[in-house]
Structure formats: structure tokens, C-alpha cells
Amino acid sequence: MNKSRPLVSIIIPVCNAARFVYSTLDSVLNQTWRNLEVIVVNDGSTDRSMEICQQFDDPRIIYVEQENGGTAAARNTGIRHARGEYIGFIDADDSWMPEKIARHMGQFS
């Protein structure tokens, strides 16, 4: 991780999102802002969502399991595990353009 740039924690609540979660996680990991951690919160998925997420071999990913409590509860769980100076949220069925985080972080300088 690049220590000269603030760590950004990205939280992804995941519940039965097997159809979308690969592209979501791929879009976060391919950000031009490299100093980030990705917290994937499994909110009681019963499909292949977590199996798909675990195909990524990236040390920046942290997996957290919880019983289904809904998106807000999963986000709160992610916040408790976050180490970043800044926190971002993305739903498991969304994707980001590669410079999204860098553009947001540019607003702080």
C-alpha cells in the first residue's frame, strides 16, 4: 500500500448478488487509487456470492460474515472493521469507473 496517500475503506454489503458481485468487486479493485481496502460483508447470502468473491486473490480484501440483517446492518459491520481514513460504500450490484475514488479524494486536497 502507498502510505503517502490516505487509506480508503470500501464496504460492499453482499446478500444473494451472485449475478453482479464479480463485476462490482472487479471495478473496486481496478481503481487508480491503489491505497484501499475492500471489506466484503456477507449478509447471510444463500447463493454463490461469496464463492465468486473469493475468486479474487487480493490481499486488500477482507471478508466478514454475519447473519442476514439488511444492508444498513452490513454497512455498520463493515465500518467496525474499517481501518481507512475515509470510507466509501458500493452496493453489490453496482460498478465504478476506474478513477472514481481518485476523483473524490482530489476534493480533499
Contacts in CASP RR format, 6 or more apart in sequence:
PFRMAT RR
TARGET T0000
AUTHOR 0000-0000-0000
METHOD contacts of the structure
MODEL  1
MNKSRPLVSIIIPVCNAARFVYSTLDSVLNQTWRNLEVIVVNDGSTDRSM
EICQQFDDPRIIYVEQENGGTAAARNTGIRHARGEYIGFIDADDSWMPEK
IARHMGQFS
1 7 0 8 1.000
1 34 0 8 1.000
1 35 0 8 1.000
1 60 0 8 1.000
2 34 0 8 1.000
2 35 0 8 1.000
3 35 0 8 1.000
5 33 0 8 1.000
5 34 0 8 1.000
5 35 0 8 1.000
5 105 0 8 1.000
6 35 0 8 1.000
6 84 0 8 1.000
6 85 0 8 1.000
6 86 0 8 1.000
6 105 0 8 1.000
6 108 0 8 1.000
7 35 0 8 1.000
7 36 0 8 1.000
7 37 0 8 1.000
7 83 0 8 1.000
7 84 0 8 1.000
7 85 0 8 1.000
7 86 0 8 1.000
8 33 0 8 1.000
8 35 0 8 1.000
8 36 0 8 1.000
8 37 0 8 1.000
8 84 0 8 1.000
8 85 0 8 1.000
8 86 0 8 1.000
8 87 0 8 1.000
8 88 0 8 1.000
8 101 0 8 1.000
8 105 0 8 1.000
9 36 0 8 1.000
9 37 0 8 1.000
9 38 0 8 1.000
9 39 0 8 1.000
9 78 0 8 1.000
9 82 0 8 1.000
9 83 0 8 1.000
9 84 0 8 1.000
9 86 0 8 1.000
9 87 0 8 1.000
9 88 0 8 1.000
10 28 0 8 1.000
10 36 0 8 1.000
10 37 0 8 1.000
10 38 0 8 1.000
10 39 0 8 1.000
10 87 0 8 1.000
10 88 0 8 1.000
10 89 0 8 1.000
10 90 0 8 1.000
10 101 0 8 1.000
11 39 0 8 1.000
11 41 0 8 1.000
11 74 0 8 1.000
11 75 0 8 1.000
11 78 0 8 1.000
11 79 0 8 1.000
11 82 0 8 1.000
11 87 0 8 1.000
11 88 0 8 1.000
11 89 0 8 1.000
11 90 0 8 1.000
12 21 0 8 1.000
12 24 0 8 1.000
12 25 0 8 1.000
12 28 0 8 1.000
12 38 0 8 1.000
12 39 0 8 1.000
12 40 0 8 1.000
12 41 0 8 1.000
12 89 0 8 1.000
12 90 0 8 1.000
12 91 0 8 1.000
12 92 0 8 1.000
13 41 0 8 1.000
13 43 0 8 1.000
13 70 0 8 1.000
13 71 0 8 1.000
13 74 0 8 1.000
13 75 0 8 1.000
13 89 0 8 1.000
13 91 0 8 1.000
13 92 0 8 1.000
14 21 0 8 1.000
14 40 0 8 1.000
14 41 0 8 1.000
14 42 0 8 1.000
14 43 0 8 1.000
14 45 0 8 1.000
14 49 0 8 1.000
14 50 0 8 1.000
14 53 0 8 1.000
14 74 0 8 1.000
14 92 0 8 1.000
15 42 0 8 1.000
15 43 0 8 1.000
15 44 0 8 1.000
15 45 0 8 1.000
15 49 0 8 1.000
15 68 0 8 1.000
15 70 0 8 1.000
15 71 0 8 1.000
15 74 0 8 1.000
15 92 0 8 1.000
16 45 0 8 1.000
16 46 0 8 1.000
16 47 0 8 1.000
16 49 0 8 1.000
17 24 0 8 1.000
17 45 0 8 1.000
17 47 0 8 1.000
17 49 0 8 1.000
17 92 0 8 1.000
17 93 0 8 1.000
18 45 0 8 1.000
18 47 0 8 1.000
18 48 0 8 1.000
18 49 0 8 1.000
18 52 0 8 1.000
19 93 0 8 1.000
20 92 0 8 1.000
20 93 0 8 1.000
20 94 0 8 1.000
21 49 0 8 1.000
21 52 0 8 1.000
21 53 0 8 1.000
21 92 0 8 1.000
21 93 0 8 1.000
22 52 0 8 1.000
22 53 0 8 1.000
22 55 0 8 1.000
23 95 0 8 1.000
24 90 0 8 1.000
24 91 0 8 1.000
24 92 0 8 1.000
24 93 0 8 1.000
24 94 0 8 1.000
24 95 0 8 1.000
25 38 0 8 1.000
25 40 0 8 1.000
25 53 0 8 1.000
25 56 0 8 1.000
25 61 0 8 1.000
26 56 0 8 1.000
26 95 0 8 1.000
27 90 0 8 1.000
27 94 0 8 1.000
27 95 0 8 1.000
27 96 0 8 1.000
27 97 0 8 1.000
27 98 0 8 1.000
28 36 0 8 1.000
28 38 0 8 1.000
28 90 0 8 1.000
28 96 0 8 1.000
29 38 0 8 1.000
29 56 0 8 1.000
29 58 0 8 1.000
29 60 0 8 1.000
29 61 0 8 1.000
30 98 0 8 1.000
31 96 0 8 1.000
31 98 0 8 1.000
31 99 0 8 1.000
31 100 0 8 1.000
31 101 0 8 1.000
31 102 0 8 1.000
32 98 0 8 1.000
32 99 0 8 1.000
32 101 0 8 1.000
32 102 0 8 1.000
33 99 0 8 1.000
33 101 0 8 1.000
33 102 0 8 1.000
33 105 0 8 1.000
36 60 0 8 1.000
36 101 0 8 1.000
37 60 0 8 1.000
37 61 0 8 1.000
37 62 0 8 1.000
37 82 0 8 1.000
37 83 0 8 1.000
37 84 0 8 1.000
38 58 0 8 1.000
38 60 0 8 1.000
38 61 0 8 1.000
38 62 0 8 1.000
39 62 0 8 1.000
39 64 0 8 1.000
39 78 0 8 1.000
39 81 0 8 1.000
39 82 0 8 1.000
40 50 0 8 1.000
40 53 0 8 1.000
40 61 0 8 1.000
40 62 0 8 1.000
40 63 0 8 1.000
40 64 0 8 1.000
41 64 0 8 1.000
41 65 0 8 1.000
41 66 0 8 1.000
41 74 0 8 1.000
41 75 0 8 1.000
41 77 0 8 1.000
41 78 0 8 1.000
42 49 0 8 1.000
42 50 0 8 1.000
42 63 0 8 1.000
42 64 0 8 1.000
42 65 0 8 1.000
42 66 0 8 1.000
43 66 0 8 1.000
43 68 0 8 1.000
43 69 0 8 1.000
43 70 0 8 1.000
43 71 0 8 1.000
43 73 0 8 1.000
43 74 0 8 1.000
44 65 0 8 1.000
44 66 0 8 1.000
44 67 0 8 1.000
44 68 0 8 1.000
44 69 0 8 1.000
49 92 0 8 1.000
50 63 0 8 1.000
53 61 0 8 1.000
53 63 0 8 1.000
54 63 0 8 1.000
62 81 0 8 1.000
64 77 0 8 1.000
64 78 0 8 1.000
64 81 0 8 1.000
66 73 0 8 1.000
66 74 0 8 1.000
66 77 0 8 1.000
71 91 0 8 1.000
75 89 0 8 1.000
79 87 0 8 1.000
86 105 0 8 1.000
86 108 0 8 1.000
90 96 0 8 1.000
END
